[in-house]
Amino acid sequence: MKRVSPPYLSYVIALILTLVFQIECFASHQRGRLGLGFSNQLITGIPAISFKLQKSPTLALGGIIALSTNETSGGHGAGIKVYRLIFEEPQLNFYGSLLAGLLGQKSGTTSKSGFQFDFNLGTEFHLKGIESIGFSFEFGVSLNKLDNFAIEIRGNHILTAGVHFYL
């Protein structure tokens, strides 16, 4: 039997290699600042509180926490996100990111749990004069499971990728 690799596998490998072997990065204006905001990247669709902290010129750590106690369509989710800054323009940072999250969702009387792994490329931009607010958008691949395992191409616009206020 001939073994065939999935067509998306080469894209995931190329994305990971780009993130790992990127040597030079010029983004540093958010270093040491904590960004607090919102995101809606989890596949449960529950809005989440997010944070982002850039500890070095090339790496930032983030997290998201979502909770809904709605009896018929509630759920929860939590994830850790690692950002690898690729390069910077005056009001714009380009990055690659990895998200790993655990999920739970209620539908009537049934409960489901699962996971989500996202591999993304994205950008965060700041308007001139209000650099403390960052708007993001991302695209990439998501491997997730709530009902069934799925591999999806994802695109997150400004309202789902997140908005952060940097302290």
C-alpha distance (Angstrom), angle and dihedral (degrees) to the residues before:
residue distance angle dihedral
M1 . . .
K2 3.81 . .
R3 3.80 114.6 .
V4 3.83 113.4 -136.4
S5 3.80 122.4 -169.3
P6 3.81 117.6 -139.7
P7 3.83 113.9 -98.1
Y8 3.82 93.1 -122.4
L9 3.82 93.0 56.6
S10 3.81 93.3 80.3
Y11 3.83 90.1 53.8
V12 3.80 92.6 50.9
I13 3.81 91.6 48.6
A14 3.83 91.6 48.3
L15 3.83 90.7 49.8
I16 3.81 92.7 50.3
L17 3.82 92.8 46.7
T18 3.81 90.7 49.9
L19 3.80 91.0 53.0
V20 3.79 95.3 45.2
F21 3.81 99.7 45.0
Q22 3.80 99.1 40.7
I23 3.82 101.4 119.3
E24 3.78 107.0 179.6
C25 3.78 128.3 51.7
F26 3.79 129.7 168.7
A27 3.82 100.9 -171.1
S28 3.78 111.0 114.7
H29 3.81 110.2 126.6
Q30 3.85 93.4 100.8
R31 3.82 95.0 46.5
G32 3.80 112.5 138.3
R33 3.82 94.0 7.6
L34 3.80 123.0 121.6
G35 3.79 116.2 -137.0
L36 3.82 118.4 -156.6
G37 3.78 122.8 -172.6
F38 3.77 146.3 103.0
S39 3.77 139.0 -65.0
N40 3.79 136.6 179.8
Q41 3.80 100.2 -163.9
L42 3.80 99.0 121.7
I43 3.81 115.0 102.2
T44 3.82 90.3 -128.8
G45 3.82 87.5 74.6
I46 3.81 92.5 -131.8
P47 3.82 112.5 139.4
A48 3.80 112.4 -115.9
I49 3.77 139.1 -156.1
S50 3.79 109.7 -124.1
F51 3.76 138.1 -168.5
K52 3.80 134.0 -166.4
L53 3.80 129.0 -168.3
Q54 3.79 122.7 -175.6
K55 3.81 108.1 -153.4
S56 3.83 99.5 171.1
P57 3.82 138.2 18.8
T58 3.82 90.6 -95.1
L59 3.81 109.2 28.2
A60 3.79 134.8 57.2
L61 3.79 130.5 176.8
G62 3.76 125.9 -146.8
G63 3.74 143.5 169.4
I64 3.78 141.4 -164.3
I65 3.81 130.9 -151.8
A66 3.80 123.3 -170.4
L67 3.81 129.3 -178.3
S68 3.79 134.8 171.2
T69 3.81 122.1 172.6
N70 3.81 93.5 -168.5
E71 3.83 105.8 141.8
T72 3.80 95.4 -139.6
S73 3.80 104.9 32.7
G74 3.80 108.0 13.3
G75 3.74 131.5 123.6
H76 3.76 145.8 142.2
G77 3.76 141.7 -117.3
A78 3.78 139.8 -179.5
G79 3.76 130.4 -175.3
I80 3.77 145.6 170.8
K81 3.77 120.7 -136.2
V82 3.81 129.3 -163.3
Y83 3.81 118.8 -161.0
R84 3.82 123.5 -159.5
L85 3.80 109.9 -163.5
I86 3.80 111.7 -140.1
F87 3.81 102.9 -178.4
E88 3.76 143.7 -29.0
E89 3.77 136.8 -131.0
P90 3.81 122.0 -169.2
Q91 3.83 96.0 -81.2
L92 3.81 100.0 7.5
N93 3.82 137.5 75.3
F94 3.83 121.3 -164.4
Y95 3.79 115.6 -155.7
G96 3.76 147.3 162.9
S97 3.79 119.3 -133.4
L98 3.78 142.4 -169.2
L99 3.82 121.6 -154.7
A100 3.81 124.6 -166.8
G101 3.79 116.9 -176.7
L102 3.80 144.0 165.8
L103 3.80 118.0 -139.4
G104 3.79 140.9 -165.1
Q105 3.79 129.2 -177.3
K106 3.81 136.5 -177.7
S107 3.81 124.6 -149.1
G108 3.78 111.3 179.4
T109 3.79 105.6 -58.3
T110 3.81 97.6 -14.8
S111 3.78 126.5 86.8
K112 3.79 127.0 -160.0
S113 3.78 131.7 -169.6
G114 3.76 131.0 -167.6
F115 3.78 147.9 132.3
Q116 3.78 142.0 -97.8
F117 3.83 130.5 -152.9
D118 3.80 117.9 -176.3
F119 3.82 128.6 -171.7
N120 3.82 109.1 -166.6
L121 3.77 145.8 168.8
G122 3.76 115.6 -152.4
T123 3.74 150.7 144.7
E124 3.76 137.2 -124.2
F125 3.78 117.5 -155.4
H126 3.80 134.0 -169.3
L127 3.78 127.8 -156.7
K128 3.79 115.1 -122.6
G129 3.78 109.8 -97.4
I130 3.82 94.9 19.7
E131 3.80 101.9 62.5
S132 3.81 90.8 152.4
I133 3.82 91.2 77.3
G134 3.81 118.3 70.1
F135 3.82 124.3 -167.3
S136 3.82 118.3 -162.0
F137 3.77 139.4 -165.3
E138 3.81 128.1 178.8
F139 3.78 144.2 180.0
G140 3.78 131.6 -166.4
V141 3.79 147.2 99.2
S142 3.81 127.3 -45.6
L143 3.81 125.7 -160.9
N144 3.79 107.6 -165.8
K145 3.77 144.5 155.6
L146 3.78 131.0 -162.4
D147 3.81 102.9 130.6
N148 3.79 100.9 -5.3
F149 3.77 132.2 3.1
A150 3.80 110.3 -94.7
I151 3.78 137.5 179.9
E152 3.78 110.9 -154.5
I153 3.78 138.9 177.5
R154 3.80 106.5 -126.6
G155 3.77 134.0 -163.3
N156 3.78 118.8 -173.3
H157 3.79 118.0 -165.2
I158 3.80 124.8 -158.2
L159 3.81 95.3 -77.8
T160 3.82 95.2 49.7
A161 3.82 101.3 34.6
G162 3.77 90.6 51.4
V163 3.74 151.2 -110.7
H164 3.82 120.1 -119.1
F165 3.78 131.9 -166.5
Y166 3.82 109.8 -150.4
L167 3.79 116.7 -141.8
